[in-house]
Amino acid sequence: MPLKYLILISLCLATALDARAEEVISLALPVRCQPGLTCFFQSYVDHDASDKARDYRCGGRSYDGHDGTDIRIRNLEIQRQGIDVLAAAPGRVIGTRNDMDDVSVKTVGKAAIAGKECGNGAVIEHEAGWRTQYCHMAKGSVRVKVGDQMTTGQPIGLVGLSGDTEFFHLHFTVRHHGKIVDPFAYGATQDSCGGGRSIWAASLGEQMQYCPREIIDYGFAAIAPTMELVESGEIGKHSVTSASDALVAYVRAIGLQAGDQQFLAVQGPGGTSLAANSLPALDRDKAQFLILSGKKRTEAAWPGGRYTATYRVTRDGTEVLRKTFDIDTLPR
């Protein structure tokens, strides 16, 4: 074969290989949920090379060294229903773990999970040097094994509380040729804000948009809720009736920033003021925060009608978040 043809073949092969190396993966949502409604983005990849942290929009929705995207569900009650973790793209399973207990790291300590911080999970290898990792799944729920060929959206396991975590969520990590990739900002430079591009499937649309702050829980209760009661879902057992000793509105928000000020006011039937809680501006960022506002019953029964709560967050005098919710005539 003439040398010029060999050179041409080599060049074509090199071009094809280069194109394959540059092939960008398209990712489906790795949890069977609807962001902003049934699940929430708690933390993003850390884009700050120092001991500080910032997300891809230069916000505070990350922490130092965080190498993935945390997709959280609301509480234990929902987790018990079984929330599927799904393959984000086609590929082959190259690693799994399935025997770690579902328990907060605050309970067992860091030493107990050293070297197994991912908890129960799986790693999938995709084409062109891409890998995805799925962490903190429920014990015994991982249904795949090494060597399995996966299709997009195929169930891997269930969201859990294993490994280095304090709340129910999937920690989802994307790597390309061994390097961490933020799926919201592929190709972003280290010092950019909003740079790079999303590699989430276009069909996911606006549900993948960035929210600096979000409300993940709200409601009324007959007692003063604690974070533990809200996180477990047990607060749902304390619904308000006309004979309840107290009526308390609550809101749990994530992504609050230093300088944010919160207000929660409750009005009774006819718009009468029932309770109000105004908190000082936060002195530091808060991954999550629970605010309450309510009062004890002073009459024989709570008057019938609509009770309305309004939650607001302001920053430098400008409202940045608002939620209004209510309950109608109270059952006896």
C-alpha positions, 0 to 999 in steps of 0.5 A: 500500500502506498505510503500516502494512503497509510498516512491518510488512514492514520490521520482519519483514525486519529481524527476519529479517536479525537472526536470520540475522546471529545464526545460529551455524555448526556445525563438523565436525572439519576433519581426517580423524582421531580426536582423542586417538588419531590426532591431537591439539589442540596449541594453542588460541586465545589469550584473553589480550589482553596479551603473555602467553597462555592458552587458553579454560580459562585453561590454557597450551595457547596462545601469544601472539597465536595465532588458531586451533586447531592439530590435529597428527598424530604424525609424518612417517611418518603424514603420508606416508600422506596425512591429509585436511583437510576442509571444516568446513561448507558454503561457497564457496572464496574463496582458496587457495595450493598451491606452498610447500615442506613445510619447517620454518620453523626451516630456512628462517627467518621471512623466507622465509615473510613474508606467507605464514605460512599456507603452502598453504591455503584460505579458505571463506566460509560463510553469515551472515558466517562464514569458516574458514581452513585452513593448513600443507597439503602442497605440491601437495595443495590440490585446490580452487579459488576459486569451488568450492562445498564440502560439509561433510567434503569434502576440501580437501588434506592435512596438511603442513609449509608456512608458519610451522610446525615440526611437521605440523599443520592450523592452523584459524581461524574468523572471524565478520564478520572477528573471531576466534572460538574454536570451543571457546568462542564468545561467551566474555568476555575474562577468562572461564575455560570461558565461551562455548559450543562450536560444534563439531558435537554428534556429535563428543562427548567427543573434543573435550573439553579435556585439560590434558596429553596423551601423543602418543608412547610405546614402546620402542627399541633406542637412545636416541630423540631428538625428531627420530627420534620426530617423523620416525617413524624411531624405529620402525626401532629396535625392541628384540630380545633382542640389542639393545645397549640397551632404552629406554622413551620418552614424548612429552607435550604441554601440560606445565606449570611445576611438573609433575614427570615419572617414567618407570620400567621393569621387566623380567620378574617385576617386577624394576627395570630403570631409572628416571628422575625429573626435577625439576619444570619451570621453565616450560610445555612445548609438548612434552617427551621423557623416556627411561628404560632401560639397556644390555644386560649379559648375552648377551641380554635375558631373555625375558618382559614389560617394562613402563614406567610414566610419571607426571606429578605436580603438587604431589604429586598425580598428574595423568597416567599411562601404562603400556605394555609389550612381551612376549618380545623377538624374536631 
